[in-house]
Amino acid sequence: MYFMVNLDLSTKAFSVIPINKEEYTTKISETIATSNSQEDKVERNEYNIIPYKYYEEEDVVDRYLQDYIELALFNPEIVYEKLDEEYKTKKFQNYESFKNYVNNNKEKLETMCKSIRKKYTDFETYQEYEEYYSQVSKMDLQQYKVEDNMGTKRYICIDGNGSYYIFDVNSIMNYTLILDTYTIDLPEFVEKYNEANSAEKAGMNLEKVMNALADKDYKYVYDKLDETFKANKFPTQADFEKYVQENLYSYIETEFSNYKNSGELHMYDVTFKDKANEKNEAITKTFIIKLLEGTDFVISFNV
């Protein structure tokens, strides 16, 4: 469905007009060609007053995050076009690959999508609603960082599951998107990595793996498995996915401890906690990281 929204700033009123796809395309083309939009006069009444709200920076960041979530759930083809080109090429083979990524994360996205969450009227008691809201809000925006770069703003967001979303904004709601910090090495990561010692580098790479597991990006983790370990334990990616789904929690929180090293091998104990149910017992596994050229690496772990 297509609509045209007219804003009349002189009367502080708006109107909404249904249009067809051809009219929409024509209007968009005309606006781009003239770098300008036509403002129609709109008579004000009690139903069409333009609401004004002052947005804090956090409100703006959260609006971008919710825009991505809603588009991913209901219009994934639009998100696919918004992806940073280098990132898209490296992360997804094609649009179908991206849709599979969205489907793997659908439960999390639905939990984070504020527009489809249950309202307090959906519950018999307000206490039930509070318990529900307390649980789902854990997945919301938890941290963010804003960077200015010659007229372009970069919003770096982290949700309650530790997943990253990076928005490079050229103008309002016109952005390119990166959905993690491990698929491509961002300049900030490379700079920090080059200054780190071997133990720190191993930890930084292990953090990439944990973020990929949180995103259910099994292909990334599978490609990072040591070849001998992979051949012995997980001959196919499907074998690895089955193992993770049966032995780890869906929403994980991780902690690193007990660093050791033996020559070129670096070892960390990783404790996995269930973010969906804190009563579940923590799971600890030992990961072995071998550093390769540049920022590349391989891993193995106790099965």
Secondary structure, 3 states (H helix, E strand, C coil): CEEEEEEECCCCEEEEEEECHHHHHHHHHHHHHHCCCCCCCCCCCCCCECCCCCCCHHHHHHHHHHHHHHHHHHCHHHHHHHECHHHHHHHCCCHHHHHHHHHHCHHHHHHHCHHHCCCHHHCCCHHHHHHHHHHHHHHCEEEEEEEEECCEEEEEEEECCCCEEEEEEEECCEEEEECCCCCCCCHHHHHHHHHCCHHHHHHHHHHHHHHHHHCCCHHHHHHCECHHHHHHHCCCHHHHHHHHHHHCCCCEEEEEEEEEEECCEEEEEEEEEECCCCCCCCEEEEEEEEECCCCCEEEEECC
